[in-house]
Amino acid sequence: MREINVSIISDAVADLCIKANKQLPEDLCACLKTALCLENSQTAKSALSDICENLSAAKQLDIPICQDTGMAVVFLDIGQDVHFIGGDLYSAVNNGVAKGYINGLLRKSIVSDPIKRYNTNDNTPAVIHINIVPGEKVKITVAPKGFGSENMSKIFMLNPADGEEGVIKAVISTVKAAGSKPCPPIVVGVGIGGDFESCALLAKRALLRPVDTKNKDEYYEALENRLLCEINKLLIGVQGFGGNTTALKVNIETAPTHIAGLPVAVNIGCHVTRHLSVEI
């Protein structure tokens, strides 16, 4: 049994909150630069150039890459042989988020009640997902989620007979309805299977997968490619200015489901689909 003081978790979360808001994953940076080279619309190419310039400026000036520094979504993959000491794990994570957003001078966007709308002033509470895995290590992933893209996400409870074409229709209709609102070019996370809530989590986790990786299942790799092609045919383009770069990647995650259902969730990430991990 390995003991880990929760203060270590808190410090790690604080650091990840700051860095994730200032550093886009290298695979996504490279994908944006490739899109700039391949874009056929001069207007869209100019907008992509501005996006790439913004990334460079954020790095040079050590400032957030987007003004919406997001809701802190924290994934904890915890080894079953880990024992936390020194306090409550959930409190430690939220203390880390508060520390990161206050010390990092990041925008605080969380309200304590969805109707009364009082700002908590430290960007807490975080959305925390815990997964128990073998071993004695803890992997922490912080994924700040802006709501320009989050608001455009949807869940569908399809019939099994809808099949692959039903899934494609659901994804395309979601992206089409979103238009320019999620700040394209977007990354599209798709969850298929499970039930109502687990399907949405699959879609959220799909956004964590690097955009330069392929699906391990050849069938879903082909479906990802088909969806990406169909989305880019919509010609929404960079920031809604048209062109052939509406989406950079489609990532699909799946789970077993009930014989009577075909849940599909579409979680859209903007061109700054931020996430950063550390293993303790």
Summary of the structure (lengths in Angstrom):
residues: 280
radius of gyration: 19.1
end to end distance: 14.4
largest distance: 58.6
contacts: 958
relative contact order: 0.21
helix: 42%
strand: 26%
